[in-house]
């Protein structure tokens, strides 16, 4: 019997390898192919999770379509510190924003991953889940308690694989082992090297300033204080959605097909369907243009184009604001005015101090690369800082007499600041009131979308940044920083006029690259939003959206962890429906 089991297992592996399908272009995809139960439109962070989880069920035949190329074997996508080498390359969409009136007319880059794994393949790998209040409010907004913090906890554990730092140092006291998963897909770890002088002074500062406690773990649901930064890095390598969910073993599944370098132009209704607005078809084309093909899913399309790509595809499909669609010559099929609206992004102001000479030893590039090649250790195994500061604006601040607090509750920080040398840093507003949009400029689906981040357009945001600067200025004011910090270079809201302070902030502000909210979820009966609590496109059948576009607001976190959590639950919702 055991021999028979071995033979069956061996034969299945041979068949799987023979049927494993990763096509590099639309031309390679056979014209006659077995129908797909599910078509996942977009191979980014969420799409990779969905395709992997659905294809675990051998009853489902799954197609994953990605506009970019394969991630496999690309050194720049493997070495954590080399993410900057992807700037302006084929691994990015190379989007630009519109001129930002709130930034005195400046135009910003909007980096998005154009490769299998999406932005998880090019991002800074910071792993922060957000606050319990963030998710509990998801439950309230959608009318579905399944989106609340406690209900989502199994999906937190399911996607994460906590591992030792590169090099194997002991990280005890820098994280809470009770709040992590150890059998999941995405590797998460702490920095490779021991605490620096700055890190030790932060601990001393906690004794002197009770407003800035060191907390054990930022991912326990109450991220307010000083925390050690966790990153999606394992064994000194980037752990992306592609490496974690679409590794060699997954690619060998006979019921999973991956189609690369293929552009999704539209989702389409199935003409022969008896159901109203049955959007189970997609139109695809070669990445740089050419003849199109239409593929139809037997069960569902899962649109995972991301916060920029998803609304662009919907609008090109005639799904959006009826009047605006007619204005660019696209016949409206489904009037959903919120498509492309509600874009929310973290905005950050540059702040700087004068510091004494650095005592941190530096490792030259050649030595660093040699260390990484030899044993996956060294500075190339991490990205910038060791610690993060999270804080809330005091509830008695005058700002809340004028503006409503946009945070989701007392566990949600208003600001974040990566702590490094303090010579130059960014304090980030995590709870902006400003909202932007994604629109299309023509009926040509290959035209880049119009991305208006609309940063600092709401007066709360500039007022909150002013309070944020005061908070971080206070942080660096105690005796713990004697001999390290020698002065504050600003911009100082207590020394500058309002006009001068605002000009400096607007001239130098950046984003933390966390756009969300352009196809937001809401309760089933709400007239607002784009998808319901089960991520189904409102007013349609046969299609769901699973990516950061469905977030009703930006969380008080770097967004990749929340996307993994969202996608893991979505995969269960989809499978339970079939």
TAVENWO-V617693 format. One record per residue. N is the residue number from 1. SS is DSSP state (hx for helix, st for strand, lp for the rest). PSI is psi in radians with two decimals (none if undefined). D_FIRST is the distance of its C-alpha to the first C-alpha in Angstrom with 1 decimal. Layout:
[[N/SS/PSI/D_FIRST] [N/SS/PSI/D_FIRST]]
This chain:
[[1/lp/-0.74/0.0] [2/hx/-0.66/3.8] [3/hx/-0.70/5.3] [4/hx/-0.75/5.0] [5/hx/-0.72/6.2] [6/hx/-0.77/8.6] [7/hx/-0.77/9.8] [8/hx/-0.77/10.6] [9/hx/-0.74/12.3] [10/hx/-0.78/14.1] [11/hx/-0.68/15.3] [12/hx/-0.72/16.5] [13/hx/-0.71/18.4] [14/hx/-0.78/20.0] [15/hx/-0.74/21.0] [16/hx/-0.78/22.4] [17/hx/-0.66/24.4] [18/hx/-0.56/25.8] [19/hx/-0.12/26.8] [20/lp/2.32/28.1] [21/st/1.93/31.7] [22/st/1.82/34.7] [23/st/2.37/37.9] [24/lp/-0.19/41.0] [25/lp/2.86/43.4] [26/hx/-0.53/44.0] [27/hx/-0.47/44.6] [28/hx/-0.37/41.0] [29/lp/2.09/39.6] [30/lp/2.48/38.9] [31/lp/-0.68/41.3] [32/lp/1.89/38.7] [33/lp/2.71/35.7] [34/lp/2.35/33.3] [35/lp/2.56/35.2] [36/st/2.33/34.7] [37/st/-0.77/34.2] [38/st/2.39/35.9] [39/st/2.06/38.3] [40/st/1.97/39.1] [41/st/1.57/42.7] [42/lp/2.08/43.1] [43/lp/0.67/40.8] [44/lp/-2.64/42.7] [45/hx/-0.97/41.7] [46/hx/-0.75/40.8] [47/hx/-0.65/39.5] [48/hx/-0.72/37.0] [49/hx/-0.85/35.6] [50/hx/-0.82/35.5] [51/hx/-0.70/33.8] [52/hx/-0.83/31.1] [53/hx/-0.75/30.5] [54/hx/-0.65/30.6] [55/lp/-0.08/28.2] [56/lp/-0.48/25.6] [57/lp/1.97/25.2] [58/lp/-0.19/23.6] [59/lp/-0.35/25.7] [60/lp/2.23/28.8] [61/lp/2.11/30.1] [62/st/2.35/32.5] [63/st/2.27/35.4] [64/st/2.16/37.2] [65/st/2.21/40.7] [66/lp/2.33/42.7] [67/lp/-0.54/46.2] [68/lp/-2.97/45.9] [69/st/-3.09/44.0] [70/lp/2.60/40.8] [71/lp/-0.32/40.9] [72/lp/2.29/38.5] [73/lp/0.09/40.2] [74/lp/1.94/43.7] [75/hx/-0.66/45.1] [76/hx/-0.40/47.6] [77/hx/-0.05/44.8] [78/lp/-0.80/43.0] [79/st/2.07/45.8] [80/hx/-0.75/47.0] [81/hx/-0.07/50.7] [82/hx/0.25/50.9] [83/hx/-0.53/50.7] [84/hx/-0.35/54.5] [85/hx/-0.19/53.8] [86/hx/-0.18/52.3] [87/lp/2.30/55.7] [88/lp/0.60/57.1] [89/lp/-3.12/54.2] [90/lp/-0.18/51.8] [91/lp/0.04/49.4] [92/st/2.71/52.0] [93/lp/-0.32/53.5] [94/lp/0.75/56.9] [95/st/2.69/58.4] [96/st/2.59/61.8] [97/st/2.96/63.4] [98/lp/2.85/66.7] [99/lp/2.24/69.8] [100/st/1.96/69.5] [101/hx/-0.57/72.7] [102/hx/-0.18/71.6] [103/hx/0.52/71.2] [104/lp/0.69/74.6] [105/lp/0.07/73.3] [106/st/2.63/70.6] [107/lp/2.33/67.5] [108/lp/2.62/64.1] [109/st/2.56/60.9] [110/st/1.38/58.0] [111/lp/2.28/54.9] [112/lp/2.47/51.7] [113/st/2.26/48.5] [114/lp/1.12/48.2] [115/st/2.76/44.8] [116/lp/2.29/41.1] [117/lp/-0.23/41.1] [118/hx/-2.44/44.7] [119/hx/-0.31/47.0] [120/hx/-0.28/44.3] [121/hx/-0.20/44.2] [122/lp/-0.07/47.9] [123/lp/-3.09/49.0] [124/lp/0.07/50.2] [125/lp/0.14/46.9] [126/st/2.30/48.6] [127/lp/1.72/46.3] [128/lp/2.29/48.2] [129/lp/-0.48/47.1] [130/lp/-3.00/50.5] [131/lp/2.79/51.8] [132/hx/-0.65/50.6] [133/hx/-0.59/53.6] [134/hx/-0.84/52.7] [135/hx/-0.64/49.5] [136/hx/-0.59/51.0] [137/hx/-0.52/53.6] [138/hx/-0.79/51.0] [139/hx/-0.70/50.0] [140/hx/-0.76/53.7] [141/hx/-0.69/54.4] [142/hx/-0.22/51.4] [143/lp/0.32/51.7] [144/lp/1.83/48.0] [145/hx/-0.18/47.3] [146/hx/-0.26/43.8] [147/hx/0.08/45.6] [148/lp/2.88/47.1] [149/hx/-0.92/46.4] [150/hx/-0.67/44.4] [151/hx/-0.54/42.4] [152/hx/-0.13/41.4] [153/hx/-0.72/40.4] [154/hx/-0.54/36.6] [155/hx/-0.47/37.0] [156/hx/-0.87/39.0] [157/hx/-0.59/36.2] [158/hx/-0.57/33.5] [159/hx/-0.30/35.2] [160/st/2.49/36.5] [161/st/1.65/35.0] [162/st/2.29/37.7] [163/lp/2.89/37.8] [164/lp/2.69/40.3] [165/lp/2.72/43.4] [166/lp/2.32/43.4] [167/lp/-0.29/44.0] [168/lp/0.35/42.6] [169/lp/2.82/45.9] [170/lp/1.99/45.9] [171/lp/0.31/46.7] [172/lp/2.41/47.2] [173/lp/-0.04/49.9] [174/lp/0.03/49.7] [175/lp/2.88/47.0] [176/lp/1.88/45.5] [177/hx/-0.30/41.8] [178/hx/-0.31/41.6] [179/hx/0.37/42.2] [180/lp/2.72/39.6] [181/lp/2.63/36.0] [182/lp/-0.06/33.7] [183/lp/0.24/30.5] [184/lp/-2.79/32.1] [185/lp/-0.72/32.7] [186/st/2.07/36.4] [187/st/2.37/37.4] [188/st/2.37/40.6] [189/st/3.02/42.7] [190/st/2.95/46.2] [191/lp/2.72/48.6] [192/lp/-0.51/47.9] [193/lp/2.95/51.2] [194/lp/2.91/53.1] [195/lp/2.49/55.8] [196/lp/3.08/59.0] [197/hx/-0.71/62.6] [198/hx/-0.75/62.5] [199/hx/-0.76/59.4] [200/hx/-0.63/61.1] [201/hx/-0.57/64.3] [202/hx/-0.74/62.4] [203/hx/-0.72/61.3] [204/hx/-0.65/64.9] [205/hx/-0.59/66.1] [206/hx/-0.62/64.0] [207/hx/-0.48/66.1] [208/hx/-0.48/69.3] [209/lp/1.81/68.4] [210/lp/-0.23/66.4] [211/lp/-0.21/66.0] [212/lp/1.18/63.4] [213/lp/2.62/60.8] [214/st/2.11/57.8] [215/lp/2.67/54.8] [216/lp/-0.67/51.4] [217/lp/2.20/49.3] [218/lp/-0.27/50.5] [219/lp/0.36/47.3] [220/lp/0.05/47.6] [221/lp/-0.15/49.7] [222/lp/1.24/53.2] [223/lp/1.12/53.9] [224/lp/1.99/57.6] [225/st/-2.77/58.7] [226/st/2.25/57.7] [227/st/2.72/54.0] [228/st/2.35/52.0] [229/lp/2.29/50.7] [230/st/2.54/47.0] [231/st/2.68/45.6] [232/lp/1.28/42.5] [233/st/2.37/42.0] [234/st/2.29/39.0] [235/lp/0.66/39.1] [236/lp/0.19/42.5] [237/st/2.66/41.4] [238/st/2.36/42.1] [239/lp/1.76/39.3] [240/lp/3.04/40.0] [241/hx/-0.56/38.2] [242/hx/-0.80/37.2] [243/hx/-0.58/35.6] [244/hx/-0.68/34.1] [245/hx/-0.27/32.7] [246/lp/0.74/32.5] [247/lp/-3.14/31.1] [248/hx/-0.67/29.0] [249/hx/-0.65/25.7] [250/hx/-0.70/27.4] [251/hx/-0.31/29.1] [252/lp/-0.10/25.8] [253/lp/2.27/25.0] [254/lp/-0.28/25.2] [255/lp/0.27/27.1] [256/st/2.21/29.8] [257/st/2.31/32.9] [258/st/2.15/35.6] [259/st/2.01/39.0] [260/lp/2.91/41.5] [261/lp/0.66/45.3] [262/st/2.19/45.7] [263/st/2.33/48.4] [264/st/1.96/48.2] [265/st/-0.75/51.5] [266/st/2.77/51.2] [267/st/2.54/49.1] [268/st/2.60/50.1] [269/lp/2.61/50.0] [270/lp/1.98/48.1] [271/lp/-0.62/50.9] [272/lp/-0.04/49.0] [273/lp/2.53/47.8] [274/lp/-0.15/49.4] [275/lp/2.54/49.1] [276/lp/2.33/52.1] [277/lp/0.91/51.7] [278/st/1.55/48.1] [279/lp/1.32/47.5] [280/lp/0.20/44.1] [281/st/2.61/45.3] [282/st/2.58/46.1] [283/st/2.23/48.4] [284/st/2.78/47.5] [285/st/2.83/49.4] [286/st/2.60/49.3] [287/lp/-0.69/50.2] [288/lp/0.27/53.7] [289/lp/2.73/54.4] [290/lp/-2.93/53.9] [291/lp/2.45/52.6] [292/st/2.80/50.6] [293/st/2.67/47.6] [294/st/2.25/46.5] [295/st/2.47/42.9] [296/st/2.30/42.1] [297/st/2.50/39.3] [298/st/-0.57/37.7] [299/st/-1.10/37.7] [300/st/2.66/39.8] [301/st/2.33/41.6] [302/st/1.91/41.3] [303/st/2.09/44.5] [304/lp/0.97/44.2] [305/lp/-0.11/47.2] [306/hx/3.06/48.5] [307/hx/-0.38/51.9] [308/hx/-0.85/53.8] [309/hx/-0.67/51.5] [310/hx/-0.90/50.5] [311/hx/-0.57/54.1] [312/hx/-0.78/55.1] [313/hx/-0.77/52.4] [314/hx/-0.82/53.4] [315/hx/-0.72/57.0] [316/hx/-0.35/56.6] [317/lp/-0.06/54.7] [318/lp/0.39/57.7] [319/st/1.93/56.3] [320/st/-2.68/58.8] [321/lp/2.04/62.5] [322/hx/-0.80/64.0] [323/hx/-0.77/67.4] [324/hx/-0.62/66.1] [325/hx/-0.79/63.7] [326/hx/-0.54/66.6] [327/hx/-0.43/68.6] [328/lp/0.20/66.3] [329/lp/0.37/65.9] [330/lp/2.15/62.5] [331/lp/2.15/62.3] [332/lp/2.30/61.0] [333/lp/-0.53/58.0] [334/st/2.05/57.4] [335/st/1.74/60.1] [336/lp/1.56/58.5] [337/lp/-0.39/61.3] [338/lp/-0.06/59.3] [339/lp/2.17/57.1] [340/lp/-0.14/58.1] [341/st/2.94/60.2] [342/st/0.26/59.8] [343/st/2.15/58.7] [344/st/2.43/58.8] [345/lp/2.52/58.7] [346/lp/2.22/59.3] [347/st/2.50/62.7] [348/st/2.50/63.7] [349/st/2.45/67.1] [350/st/2.28/67.8] [351/st/2.68/69.3] [352/st/2.66/70.4] [353/st/2.79/71.9] [354/st/2.40/73.7] [355/st/2.76/71.9] [356/lp/2.93/72.6] [357/lp/2.40/71.2] [358/lp/2.44/67.4] [359/lp/0.10/66.0] [360/lp/2.12/62.5] [361/lp/2.48/61.6] [362/lp/2.62/60.6] [363/lp/2.17/58.0] [364/lp/2.84/58.9] [365/hx/-0.75/56.7] [366/hx/-0.75/55.7] [367/hx/-0.70/54.8] [368/hx/-0.75/52.8] [369/hx/-0.66/50.8] [370/hx/-0.70/50.2] [371/hx/-0.76/48.9] [372/hx/-0.76/46.5] [373/hx/-0.65/45.2] [374/hx/-0.82/44.8] [375/hx/0.34/43.1] [376/lp/0.79/43.3] [377/lp/-3.11/46.2] [378/lp/-3.14/49.9] [379/hx/-0.32/52.0] [380/hx/-0.13/50.0] [381/hx/0.10/47.1] [382/lp/2.97/49.2] [383/lp/2.00/51.7] [384/lp/-2.34/55.1] [385/lp/2.92/55.8] [386/lp/-0.59/54.2] [387/st/2.74/55.5] [388/st/2.46/56.4] [389/st/2.23/59.3] [390/st/2.34/58.8] [391/st/2.77/61.8] [392/lp/2.54/63.5] [393/lp/2.39/67.1] [394/lp/2.43/69.0] [395/lp/-0.38/69.2] [396/lp/0.19/73.0] [397/lp/2.45/73.4] [398/lp/-0.37/76.1] [399/hx/-0.57/73.5] [400/hx/-0.05/72.0] [401/hx/-0.39/75.5] [402/hx/-0.56/75.6] [403/lp/2.60/71.9] [404/lp/2.43/69.0] [405/lp/2.06/66.2] [406/lp/-0.10/63.4] [407/lp/2.78/60.7] [408/lp/-0.13/58.1] [409/lp/3.14/59.0] [410/lp/-0.28/59.9] [411/lp/-0.06/56.5] [412/lp/2.10/57.1] [413/lp/2.62/59.1] [414/lp/-0.51/61.8] [415/st/2.76/61.6] [416/st/2.51/59.5] [417/st/2.04/60.6] [418/st/2.30/58.5] [419/st/2.13/60.2] [420/lp/-2.12/60.8] [421/lp/-0.27/64.1] [422/lp/-0.10/66.2] [423/lp/-0.72/68.3] [424/lp/2.21/67.1] [425/st/-3.05/64.5] [426/st/2.26/63.8] [427/st/2.18/64.0] [428/st/2.31/61.9] [429/st/2.01/62.7] [430/lp/-0.23/59.4] [431/lp/1.06/61.1] [432/lp/2.64/63.3] [433/lp/-0.42/65.1] [434/lp/2.50/65.5] [435/lp/2.42/63.4] [436/st/-2.74/63.1] [437/st/2.79/61.6] [438/st/2.18/59.7] [439/st/2.98/61.4] [440/lp/2.60/61.3] [441/lp/-0.27/64.3] [442/lp/-3.10/64.0] [443/lp/0.12/61.8] [444/lp/1.95/60.3] [445/lp/-0.23/56.8] [446/lp/-0.15/56.9] [447/lp/2.43/59.9] [448/lp/2.52/59.3] [449/lp/2.86/59.6] [450/st/1.95/62.6] [451/st/1.87/61.5] [452/st/1.75/64.1] [453/lp/-0.47/62.9] [454/lp/0.71/66.3] [455/lp/2.54/66.2] [456/lp/0.58/68.9] [457/lp/-0.33/70.3] [458/lp/2.37/70.4] [459/hx/-0.44/73.0] [460/hx/-0.68/70.6] [461/hx/-0.76/68.6] [462/hx/-0.62/71.4] [463/hx/-0.68/72.7] [464/hx/-0.64/69.3] [465/hx/-0.65/69.1] [466/hx/-0.78/72.5] [467/hx/-0.61/71.2] [468/hx/-0.72/68.0] [469/hx/-0.67/70.2] [470/hx/-0.66/72.1] [471/hx/-0.85/69.0] [472/hx/-0.49/67.7] [473/hx/-0.72/71.3] [474/hx/-0.71/71.4] [475/hx/-0.75/68.1] [476/lp/0.33/69.6] [477/lp/-0.15/72.9] [478/lp/3.00/72.2] [479/hx/-0.25/73.2] [480/hx/-0.39/69.6] [481/hx/0.13/70.3] [482/lp/2.32/73.5] [483/lp/-0.04/73.6] [484/lp/-1.00/70.8] [485/st/2.23/72.2] [486/st/-0.09/75.8] [487/st/2.78/76.4] [488/st/2.19/75.1] [489/st/-0.15/75.6] [490/st/-2.98/74.9] [491/lp/2.35/75.1] [492/lp/1.93/76.8] [493/lp/-0.25/77.4] [494/lp/-0.07/80.0] [495/lp/-0.52/82.1] [496/lp/2.74/81.8] [497/lp/2.81/83.2] [498/hx/-0.72/80.8] [499/hx/-0.77/81.5] [500/hx/-0.71/80.9] [501/hx/-0.83/77.7] [502/hx/-0.71/76.3] [503/hx/-0.76/77.2] [504/hx/-0.78/75.4] [505/hx/-0.84/72.3] [506/hx/-0.54/72.3] [507/hx/-0.31/73.0] [508/hx/-0.08/70.1] [509/lp/2.60/67.4] [510/st/3.11/63.9] [511/st/2.88/60.7] [512/lp/0.20/57.4] [513/lp/0.86/55.5] [514/lp/0.95/53.9] [515/lp/2.40/55.0] [516/st/3.01/53.5] [517/lp/0.16/54.5] [518/lp/-0.02/55.3] [519/lp/1.00/53.1] [520/lp/2.63/53.2] [521/st/2.62/51.3] [522/lp/3.12/53.3] [523/lp/2.75/53.0] [524/lp/-0.68/52.1] [525/lp/-0.02/55.6] [526/lp/2.48/57.5] [527/lp/-0.19/59.6] [528/lp/2.94/59.0] [529/lp/3.09/56.0] [530/lp/-0.61/53.6] [531/st/2.78/50.3] [532/lp/-2.95/49.5] [533/lp/-0.33/47.4] [534/lp/0.20/44.2] [535/lp/0.33/45.4] [536/st/2.42/46.2] [537/st/2.21/49.2] [538/lp/2.38/52.0] [539/lp/0.14/53.3] [540/lp/2.95/50.3] [541/st/2.85/46.8] [542/lp/0.10/43.8] [543/st/2.38/44.5] [544/st/2.84/44.1] [545/st/2.24/45.5] [546/lp/1.71/43.5] [547/lp/-3.07/45.4] [548/hx/-0.22/48.4] [549/hx/-0.42/50.8] [550/hx/-0.16/49.9] [551/lp/2.25/51.0] [552/lp/-0.26/54.2] [553/lp/2.88/55.8] [554/lp/2.33/55.0] [555/lp/2.90/53.3] [556/lp/1.10/54.9] [557/lp/2.87/52.3] [558/lp/2.41/51.0] [559/lp/-0.20/49.1] [560/hx/-0.67/45.7] [561/hx/-0.75/44.1] [562/hx/-0.59/45.2] [563/hx/-0.72/43.8] [564/hx/-0.77/40.4] [565/hx/-0.81/40.7] [566/hx/-0.85/42.0] [567/hx/-0.63/39.3] [568/hx/-0.79/36.5] [569/hx/-0.68/38.0] [570/hx/-0.68/38.8] [571/hx/-0.63/35.2] [572/hx/-0.74/34.3] [573/hx/-0.78/37.4] [574/hx/-0.83/36.4] [575/hx/-0.63/32.8] [576/hx/-0.45/34.0] [577/hx/-0.26/36.4] [578/lp/none/33.7]]
